[in-house]
Amino acid sequence: MRIVRWFNALPGPRVVQVILAFVIFVVAFTALMFVYDWMGNNLLDSGGTIS
């Protein structure tokens, strides 16, 4: 129900709310992918052998 409240808190009529929600989702998803890529390259095991 929290997401519904956040969605209803977006400004403008319903069409603008849908567009804003989609843009926010795309930006958040893209940022998450960059974070996962950074974590995979810098923090996690590279897949090499342990010596």
C-alpha positions as CSV (number, residue, x, y, z in Angstrom):
1,M,0.0,0.0,0.0
2,R,3.0,2.3,0.5
3,I,3.7,2.3,-3.3
4,V,0.1,3.3,-4.0
5,R,0.5,6.3,-1.6
6,W,3.7,7.3,-3.3
7,F,2.1,7.0,-6.7
8,N,-0.9,9.1,-5.6
9,A,1.6,11.7,-4.1
10,L,3.1,12.3,-7.6
11,P,2.0,15.7,-9.0
12,G,-0.4,16.2,-11.9
13,P,-3.3,14.2,-13.4
14,R,-3.2,10.4,-13.7
15,V,-1.5,10.4,-17.2
16,V,1.3,12.6,-15.8
17,Q,1.6,10.4,-12.7
18,V,2.0,7.3,-14.9
19,I,4.7,8.9,-17.0
20,L,6.5,10.2,-14.0
21,A,6.3,6.7,-12.3
22,F,7.7,5.1,-15.5
23,V,10.6,7.6,-15.7
24,I,11.4,7.1,-12.0
25,F,11.4,3.3,-12.4
26,V,13.7,3.5,-15.5
27,V,16.1,5.8,-13.7
28,A,16.1,3.6,-10.5
29,F,16.6,0.4,-12.5
30,T,19.5,1.9,-14.5
31,A,21.2,3.1,-11.3
32,L,20.7,-0.3,-9.8
33,M,22.3,-2.0,-12.8
34,F,25.3,0.4,-12.6
35,V,25.7,-0.4,-8.9
36,Y,25.5,-4.2,-9.6
37,D,28.1,-3.8,-12.4
38,W,30.4,-1.8,-10.1
39,M,30.0,-4.4,-7.3
40,G,30.7,-7.2,-9.7
41,N,33.8,-5.6,-11.0
42,N,35.3,-4.3,-7.8
43,L,34.0,-6.2,-4.8
44,L,33.1,-9.8,-5.9
45,D,35.3,-12.6,-6.9
46,S,36.7,-12.3,-10.5
47,G,36.4,-16.1,-11.0
48,G,40.1,-16.7,-11.0
49,T,41.8,-19.5,-9.1
50,I,42.9,-19.2,-5.5
51,S,46.7,-19.5,-5.1
